[in-house]
Amino acid sequence: MTNTIAIVLGLIIVAVIAVDYALFGSDHLIFLGKRMFELLDWIAFWR
């Protein structure tokens, strides 16, 4: 992955999060953050 692709993907992710926050509030982000933490914990267990 080149630096340009990484920067574009990062900007897209930040833009999607900003739009989600503007339209729906922070409840979705908190829920997804908790689920992502649980997923990472589960993956680390099986590693």
CNS distance restraints for C-alpha pairs under 8 A (distance, minus, plus):
assign (resid   1 and name CA) (resid   5 and name CA) 6.37 0.50 0.50
assign (resid   1 and name CA) (resid   6 and name CA) 6.68 0.50 0.50
assign (resid   2 and name CA) (resid   6 and name CA) 6.33 0.50 0.50
assign (resid   3 and name CA) (resid   7 and name CA) 6.11 0.50 0.50
assign (resid   4 and name CA) (resid   8 and name CA) 6.20 0.50 0.50
assign (resid   5 and name CA) (resid   9 and name CA) 6.09 0.50 0.50
assign (resid   6 and name CA) (resid  10 and name CA) 6.04 0.50 0.50
assign (resid   7 and name CA) (resid  11 and name CA) 6.12 0.50 0.50
assign (resid   8 and name CA) (resid  12 and name CA) 6.16 0.50 0.50
assign (resid   9 and name CA) (resid  13 and name CA) 6.21 0.50 0.50
assign (resid  10 and name CA) (resid  14 and name CA) 6.20 0.50 0.50
assign (resid  11 and name CA) (resid  15 and name CA) 6.02 0.50 0.50
assign (resid  12 and name CA) (resid  16 and name CA) 6.15 0.50 0.50
assign (resid  13 and name CA) (resid  17 and name CA) 6.21 0.50 0.50
assign (resid  14 and name CA) (resid  18 and name CA) 6.11 0.50 0.50
assign (resid  15 and name CA) (resid  19 and name CA) 6.16 0.50 0.50
assign (resid  16 and name CA) (resid  20 and name CA) 6.09 0.50 0.50
assign (resid  17 and name CA) (resid  21 and name CA) 6.07 0.50 0.50
assign (resid  17 and name CA) (resid  29 and name CA) 7.97 0.50 0.50
assign (resid  18 and name CA) (resid  22 and name CA) 6.08 0.50 0.50
assign (resid  19 and name CA) (resid  23 and name CA) 6.08 0.50 0.50
assign (resid  20 and name CA) (resid  24 and name CA) 5.67 0.50 0.50
assign (resid  20 and name CA) (resid  25 and name CA) 6.95 0.50 0.50
assign (resid  21 and name CA) (resid  25 and name CA) 4.52 0.50 0.50
assign (resid  21 and name CA) (resid  26 and name CA) 5.56 0.50 0.50
assign (resid  21 and name CA) (resid  29 and name CA) 7.63 0.50 0.50
assign (resid  24 and name CA) (resid  28 and name CA) 7.45 0.50 0.50
assign (resid  26 and name CA) (resid  30 and name CA) 6.26 0.50 0.50
assign (resid  27 and name CA) (resid  31 and name CA) 6.25 0.50 0.50
assign (resid  28 and name CA) (resid  32 and name CA) 6.04 0.50 0.50
assign (resid  29 and name CA) (resid  33 and name CA) 5.93 0.50 0.50
assign (resid  30 and name CA) (resid  34 and name CA) 6.23 0.50 0.50
assign (resid  31 and name CA) (resid  35 and name CA) 6.26 0.50 0.50
assign (resid  32 and name CA) (resid  36 and name CA) 5.98 0.50 0.50
assign (resid  33 and name CA) (resid  37 and name CA) 6.19 0.50 0.50
assign (resid  34 and name CA) (resid  38 and name CA) 6.30 0.50 0.50
assign (resid  35 and name CA) (resid  39 and name CA) 6.15 0.50 0.50
assign (resid  36 and name CA) (resid  40 and name CA) 6.15 0.50 0.50
assign (resid  37 and name CA) (resid  41 and name CA) 6.14 0.50 0.50
assign (resid  38 and name CA) (resid  42 and name CA) 6.11 0.50 0.50
assign (resid  39 and name CA) (resid  43 and name CA) 6.10 0.50 0.50
assign (resid  40 and name CA) (resid  44 and name CA) 6.05 0.50 0.50
assign (resid  41 and name CA) (resid  45 and name CA) 6.25 0.50 0.50
assign (resid  42 and name CA) (resid  46 and name CA) 6.59 0.50 0.50
assign (resid  43 and name CA) (resid  47 and name CA) 6.23 0.50 0.50
